[in-house]
Amino acid sequence: MWIEALVVNGVLISFAQRTPLLTTQGWIHAAALGTILWGSLGWRGWLAVVVYLVVGSLVTRIGFKNKQRRGLAEAREGRRGPENVWGSAAVGAGLALVLAASPEDASLWRQVVLIGFSASFAAKLADTFGSEIGKRWGRTTLLITTLRPVAPGTDGAISLEGTMASAAGSVVMTFALWGLSSSQLPLIPNAMAAGVVMVVGLLATLAESVMGAVVQNRVGWLSNELINALQTLLAAGLAMGWTALASHLVLPTIAGL
């Protein structure tokens, strides 16, 4: 499967480089990420992250000229670089490798990790929706820790419109992951698990805003990409912890629970 993953991703990336989603280096790193995902999870796990990349990039383009005029747009015309690729997907890639190394008979463990994988990307798309839509259409922007008005784009800033968009992003990614699930790769096995992933995706996004408000400007090395990675790690951890503790509710379809 790993040779297949390398060949497929190499071919696809050679064509995809013509689209304005990533920088040249970003595409190279995306090929490495895609190889990890396909090799570990197969095409369904790989496609789930492609959905995140495409939908997230499209949302970034919404109102781009307006955000550019106001100094709020993403750099490089919205193209993602290597730091963006791994800031968004390092946790998911790590969990995919954990799954690849896990024994096939460890059904509970594998399902818990798959839900953590799903939650990490639900949280990241929630963050992208909230940030990009909030910067464009947020009417009143408040600092999450004090609820005092701040300028759009401020670290830790939230708006009603952006928060609603974050919830929508988590829902969109959850349904995409649920739709790609199968008996061989149950990314989200049932409605209860879907609810966990949706809620965790939004909670982790709000927690990221708190991190941005409290520590990002006070710690020089804490970049936006590292904050993103911490957000996805938190989402995965929350989803995995809740799933393991409430496995009789979340995972009723797994034999022996």
C-alpha positions as CSV (number, residue, x, y, z in Angstrom):
1,M,0.0,0.0,0.0
2,W,2.9,2.4,0.7
3,I,4.3,2.1,-2.8
4,E,0.8,2.7,-4.2
5,A,0.5,5.7,-1.9
6,L,3.8,7.2,-3.1
7,V,3.0,6.7,-6.8
8,V,-0.6,8.0,-6.6
9,N,0.3,11.1,-4.6
10,G,3.3,11.8,-6.8
11,V,1.2,11.7,-9.9
12,L,-1.7,13.7,-8.4
13,I,0.5,16.4,-6.9
14,S,2.3,16.9,-10.3
15,F,-1.1,17.9,-11.7
16,A,-2.4,19.7,-8.6
17,Q,0.5,22.1,-8.5
18,R,-1.2,24.1,-11.3
19,T,-4.0,25.1,-8.9
20,P,-3.5,28.1,-6.6
21,L,-4.1,26.3,-3.3
22,L,-0.5,25.8,-2.1
23,T,3.0,27.2,-2.7
24,T,5.5,25.0,-4.5
25,Q,7.0,23.9,-1.2
26,G,3.5,23.4,0.2
27,W,2.7,20.9,-2.6
28,I,5.8,18.9,-1.9
29,H,4.9,18.7,1.8
30,A,1.3,17.9,0.9
31,A,2.6,15.0,-1.2
32,A,4.5,13.7,1.9
33,L,1.3,14.1,4.0
34,G,-0.8,12.4,1.4
35,T,1.6,9.5,1.2
36,I,1.4,9.0,5.0
37,L,-2.4,9.2,4.9
38,W,-3.0,6.8,2.0
39,G,-0.3,4.4,3.3
40,S,-1.8,4.4,6.8
41,L,-5.6,4.7,6.2
42,G,-6.2,4.0,2.5
43,W,-7.9,6.3,0.0
44,R,-10.8,7.2,2.3
45,G,-8.6,8.7,5.0
46,W,-6.6,10.5,2.3
47,L,-9.7,11.9,0.6
48,A,-11.0,13.2,4.0
49,V,-8.0,15.4,4.3
50,V,-8.3,16.5,0.6
51,V,-11.8,17.6,1.4
52,Y,-10.5,19.7,4.3
53,L,-7.8,21.2,2.1
54,V,-10.1,22.1,-0.8
55,V,-13.0,23.4,1.3
56,G,-10.7,25.3,3.6
57,S,-8.9,26.9,0.7
58,L,-12.2,27.9,-1.0
59,V,-13.4,29.5,2.3
60,T,-10.1,31.5,2.5
61,R,-10.9,32.9,-1.0
62,I,-14.3,34.2,0.1
63,G,-14.2,38.0,0.3
64,F,-10.4,37.9,-0.3
65,K,-10.1,41.3,-2.0
66,N,-12.1,42.9,0.9
67,K,-9.8,41.3,3.5
68,Q,-6.8,42.3,1.5
69,R,-7.8,45.9,1.5
70,R,-8.2,45.8,5.2
71,G,-4.9,44.0,5.8
72,L,-6.6,40.8,7.1
73,A,-6.0,38.5,4.2
74,E,-3.7,35.5,4.3
75,A,-0.3,36.1,2.8
76,R,0.8,34.7,-0.6
77,E,-2.6,35.3,-2.1
78,G,-4.0,32.7,0.2
79,R,-1.7,29.9,-0.8
80,R,-0.7,27.6,2.0
81,G,3.0,26.8,2.7
82,P,4.6,23.8,4.4
83,E,4.1,25.4,7.8
84,N,0.4,25.6,7.1
85,V,0.2,22.0,5.9
86,W,1.8,20.6,9.1
87,G,0.2,23.0,11.5
88,S,-3.1,21.7,10.3
89,A,-2.3,18.1,9.8
90,A,0.7,17.0,11.9
91,V,-1.6,15.6,14.6
92,G,-3.8,13.8,12.1
93,A,-0.7,12.4,10.3
94,G,0.7,11.2,13.6
95,L,-2.6,9.4,14.5
96,A,-2.7,7.8,11.1
97,L,0.8,6.4,11.7
98,V,-0.3,5.1,15.1
99,L,-3.2,3.3,13.4
100,A,-0.9,1.8,10.8
101,A,1.2,0.3,13.7
102,S,-1.8,-0.9,15.7
103,P,-2.9,-4.5,15.7
104,E,-6.0,-5.3,13.6
105,D,-7.7,-7.0,16.6
106,A,-7.4,-3.8,18.8
107,S,-10.9,-2.7,17.7
108,L,-11.6,-0.3,20.6
109,W,-8.2,1.4,20.4
110,R,-8.4,1.8,16.7
111,Q,-11.8,3.3,16.8
112,V,-10.9,5.7,19.5
113,V,-7.9,6.9,17.5
114,L,-10.0,7.2,14.3
115,I,-12.4,9.5,16.2
116,G,-9.4,11.5,17.4
117,F,-8.2,11.8,13.8
118,S,-11.6,13.0,12.7
119,A,-11.9,15.5,15.5
120,S,-8.6,17.1,14.7
121,F,-9.7,17.9,11.1
122,A,-13.2,19.0,12.2
123,A,-11.5,21.5,14.6
124,K,-9.2,22.8,11.9
125,L,-12.0,23.4,9.4
126,A,-14.0,25.0,12.1
127,D,-11.1,27.3,12.8
128,T,-10.7,28.2,9.1
129,F,-14.4,28.9,8.7
130,G,-14.5,31.0,11.8
131,S,-11.4,33.0,11.0
132,E,-12.1,33.7,7.4
133,I,-15.8,34.4,7.6
134,G,-15.5,36.2,10.8
135,K,-12.8,38.6,9.4
136,R,-15.1,39.3,6.4
137,W,-18.5,39.6,8.0
138,G,-18.0,39.9,11.7
139,R,-19.8,43.0,12.8
140,T,-18.6,43.2,16.4
141,T,-15.3,41.6,17.3
142,L,-14.6,40.9,21.0
143,L,-11.6,39.5,22.8
144,I,-12.7,36.1,24.1
145,T,-11.1,36.6,27.5
146,T,-12.5,40.0,28.4
147,L,-15.4,40.5,25.8
148,R,-14.0,43.9,25.1
149,P,-14.1,45.2,21.5
150,V,-10.9,44.7,19.5
151,A,-9.9,45.1,15.9
152,P,-10.7,42.2,13.5
153,G,-7.8,39.9,13.1
154,T,-6.6,40.4,16.7
155,D,-5.3,37.2,18.3
156,G,-8.1,35.8,20.4
157,A,-10.8,37.8,18.8
158,I,-14.2,36.3,18.2
159,S,-17.5,37.5,16.7
160,L,-21.0,36.0,16.6
161,E,-20.7,35.5,12.9
162,G,-17.3,33.9,13.1
163,T,-18.5,31.6,15.9
164,M,-21.5,30.5,13.9
165,A,-19.2,29.9,11.0
166,S,-16.9,27.8,13.2
167,A,-19.9,25.6,14.2
168,A,-20.8,25.2,10.5
169,G,-17.2,24.3,9.6
170,S,-17.2,21.6,12.2
171,V,-20.5,20.2,11.0
172,V,-19.3,20.2,7.3
173,M,-16.2,18.3,8.1
174,T,-17.9,15.9,10.4
175,F,-20.5,15.0,7.7
176,A,-17.7,14.6,5.2
177,L,-15.8,12.2,7.5
178,W,-19.0,10.3,8.3
179,G,-19.8,10.0,4.6
180,L,-16.4,8.6,3.9
181,S,-16.6,6.0,6.7
182,S,-16.8,2.3,6.0
183,S,-16.7,-1.0,7.9
184,Q,-12.9,-1.1,7.1
185,L,-12.3,2.5,8.1
186,P,-15.0,3.8,10.5
187,L,-13.8,7.3,10.8
188,I,-17.1,8.2,12.4
189,P,-19.2,5.1,13.1
190,N,-22.5,6.5,14.2
191,A,-24.6,9.6,15.0
192,M,-23.4,9.7,18.6
193,A,-19.7,9.8,17.5
194,A,-20.6,12.4,15.0
195,G,-22.1,14.6,17.7
196,V,-18.9,14.2,19.8
197,V,-16.7,15.3,16.8
198,M,-18.9,18.3,16.0
199,V,-19.0,19.6,19.5
200,V,-15.2,19.0,20.1
201,G,-14.4,20.8,16.9
202,L,-16.1,23.9,18.0
203,L,-14.8,23.7,21.6
204,A,-11.2,23.3,20.4
205,T,-11.6,26.4,18.2
206,L,-12.9,28.5,21.1
207,A,-10.0,27.2,23.2
208,E,-7.6,28.2,20.4
209,S,-9.0,31.8,20.7
210,V,-8.3,31.7,24.4
211,M,-4.7,30.6,23.7
212,G,-4.3,33.3,21.2
213,A,-5.5,35.9,23.6
214,V,-3.6,34.7,26.6
215,V,-0.2,33.5,25.4
216,Q,0.4,34.0,21.7
217,N,1.8,37.5,21.9
218,R,3.7,36.8,25.2
219,V,5.7,33.8,23.9
220,G,7.8,34.7,20.9
221,W,8.2,31.2,19.5
222,L,4.5,30.4,19.7
223,S,3.6,30.9,16.0
224,N,0.1,30.7,14.6
225,E,1.0,27.4,13.0
226,L,2.0,26.0,16.4
227,I,-1.2,27.3,17.9
228,N,-3.1,25.5,15.1
229,A,-1.2,22.2,15.9
230,L,-2.1,22.6,19.6
231,Q,-5.7,23.2,18.7
232,T,-5.9,20.0,16.7
233,L,-4.1,18.1,19.5
234,L,-6.6,19.3,22.0
235,A,-9.5,18.3,19.8
236,A,-8.1,14.8,19.2
237,G,-7.4,14.4,22.9
238,L,-10.8,15.5,24.0
239,A,-12.6,13.3,21.5
240,M,-10.4,10.3,22.3
241,G,-10.8,10.8,26.0
242,W,-14.6,11.2,25.9
243,T,-14.9,8.3,23.5
244,A,-12.9,6.0,25.7
245,L,-14.8,7.0,28.9
246,A,-18.2,6.7,27.2
247,S,-17.5,3.9,24.8
248,H,-20.7,2.1,25.7
249,L,-22.6,5.2,24.3
250,V,-20.4,6.3,21.4
251,L,-19.3,2.9,20.0
252,P,-22.2,0.5,20.4
253,T,-21.4,-1.1,17.1
254,I,-18.1,-2.6,18.1
255,A,-18.3,-6.1,19.3
256,G,-17.3,-6.8,22.9
257,L,-18.0,-3.3,24.3
